[in-house]
Amino acid sequence: MVDDNELERLRDIAIPAPDGEAKARTLAAAMQAFDLDEKNSAIPQGTPAGLRLTERAQKLWRDIMQRKLIATPAITALVALPIAGYAAFEMLKEQPRVIGGNGTATETVADKPVAQKPAPQQPAINEPLATAPAKAKKADADTETRANAQTAPAAPKPAAEVDSLLKQEATPEALPAPAESGRLAAGGKDGSPGRVMMQLSPSSKDEAARTDQAPAGAAAAIPATPPAVADSRLMVQPAPMPADQMQPREENRNRIETFKTNPVHETAQDPVSTFSIDVDTASYSFVRRSLKEGALPDPDTVRVEEMINYFPYDWKGPESASTPFNSTVTVMPTPWNEHTKLMHVAIKGFDVKPAEQPKANLVFLIDVSGSMDEPDKLPLLKSAFRLLVSRLKADDTVSIVTYAGNAGTVLMPTKASEKQKILAAIDNLEPGGSTAGEEGIREAYKLAQQSFVKGGVNRVMLATDGDFNVGQTDDDDLKRLIEKERKTGVFLSVFGFGRDNLNDQMMQTIAQNGNGTAAYIDTLAEAQKVLVDDASSTLFPIAKDVKIQVEFNPATVSEYRIVGYETRALKREDFNNDRVDAGDIGSGHSVTALYEITPKGSGGEQVDPLRYGQAKVDNGGVANADEYAFVKIRYKLPDENVSKLITTPVTAANEVKSFDAAGADQRFSVAVAAFGQKLRDEDQTANFGYDRIAEIANAARGADPFGYRAEFLSLVRLASSLDSNK
């Protein structure tokens, strides 16, 4: 049995330094021991007690295990290495001097006073690991095997034996899976030892693999890893830590526009609401990625209208292209507030048939700066644009401009019929340099003008991961540049890739002012949705500068608030001003807006009436007194600069008596709206649970041919499990 004093003595014994001479002497001593054993196997080796040294070490190990002093791999590591070093030290001390080739005695490691050798410091995580103790341990195992050839296995298996003991003593949860355990990386270019990589979670394997890769030709500098070294559970190291502690990720540098949730308005004082329509979807993709990575999204990344409009809906569309879109208004009870109602405004754009689609002149403006060298950035971008090229017609035109330290033209205007030439230009893109985005935009617009198609689609498609850090970088300056180019008939759309460097604020600014859309592409499936399935609505506009203005009737509505559209609000006077830019609708696009209204006398008012204001509304001489509201939509055709007006009165004829009586698409869009508000932690949905949101969405799921709604349900469940305030 081993007492505590013995363990303390073992712990304090210094380990020989791992220098080349020591390794050579150790090997020579081991070979000498083997030769002596061959000559006289009856002579006991090691201690006077009759136990061979390795047997003594094994007995110590068994005693420790029997006393249950080791419960976890981490404690095992703290004990195993000192024992191994002690065993090697004792073995060398017992060996005679080896006679060198010149007849002189060669000094062994044990002949040198240990006190003169400073003990090496315990290696820190990811620091080069000393290999001499492990090699001495292997030499000791080899000596034992040769001396006991009749009883011992043919090959030493110290790692396997210890691993078996660990599995008996530790719980399954305490042991990492074999594929997850630490590993010794190849050495550096200078032949330095490799680094032990800690256990990694599956989600961090890809990131760690980049750190663990050896430079070309470095593998030859490192000898084959001994079994005892290959398993990190035998190393002196603390218990495995989370990957984000081992390899800290760069500081999150996303630029997100902050905004406050729309307030409740008292109809008697402020009856008019005006905003620009929005068909962007970037927020939904950003939220999805955050939830799938195990974190609730930053509330400012949640733009409720973008989440609602991510999904395709079967709203009733217009009969002909002469009227570019149709609006449908439905009033229904609010599922999260019994005192209010929802006014659901749905707009559907005319769906242009493929045979009628105009020619497209597209310029791919691609960020190839050094930060794009990530799997979810440039490689994904290249795959995404390959999908888009396969969608184009033969007489469409494609140009490619790249920007890093400076901008350059990779592909001059080329017909889509030369598909292989375009794809080859995309495949040859490589990352490197800083980000001269402003210069790239100017070059892209220049190429777009060279191939301008009158009456067609002329669009710059910017794909980037982050800021423009060279040249003109101010959002307002970029906005003015794009506004100027927009007047020439060349529009701009923005596609974001990657994370931790995404300038969402810049994306929103230039897309809105470039008469284009902003989307965030985090997977190839999302690229398929944005650039293939929704290609018509993404590329082919049917109306521009679309604005909505709603006037509420104070006789029937006490209060109202718009759900979302905080970053799209317009002044009341902007509605009739054709110089004010607004959103665009593409072929087949659907747009949804929700107002939560408080009917007069319902008892759900949140704002106290003014004491000295108008006490009541006299309906005696007021026209249209039975209406809830009056909806006005103003738009321009793509090649015109004068707007047109569509109006829709909202009356009891638009109302359904119960929420379940509303259409499936209406109910599903309300579930998405509730989810977005919940993620923003808004007061209105504070007591509305995720389970109720999932119930509504599941009941209104419908056909769901692409699985978008099924995915939404999974996100609701993820958020529910992550939200401690639910």
Secondary structure by P-SEA (a helix, b strand, c coil): cccaaaaaaaaacccccccaaaaaaaaaaaaaaaaaaaacccccccccccccaaaaaaaaaaaaaaacccccaaaaaacaaaaaaaaaaaaaaacccccccccbbbbccccccccccccccccccccccccaaaaaaaaaaaaaaaaccccccccccaaaaaaaaaaacccccccccccccbbbccccccccbbbbbccccccaaaaaaaaacccccccccccccccccccccccccccccccccccccccccbbbbbbbcccccccccccbbbbbbbcccaaaaaaaaaaaaccccccccccaaaaaacccccccccccccccbbbbbbbbccccccccccbbbbbbccccccccccccbbbbbccccccccccccaaaaaaaaaaaaaaccccbbbbbbbbccbbbbccccccccaaaaaaaaaaacccbbbbaaaaaaaaaaaaaaaaccccbbbbbbbbcccccccccccaaaaaaaaaaaaaacbbbbbbbccccccaaaaaaaaaaaacbbbbbbccaaaaaaaccccccccccccccbbbbbbbbcccccccccccccccccccccccccccbbbbbbccbbbbbbbbbccccccccccccccccccccccccccccccccbbbbbbbbcccccbbbbbbbbbcccccccccccccaaaaaaaaaaaaaaaaacccccccccaaaaaaaaaaaccccccaaaaaaaaaaaaaaaacccc
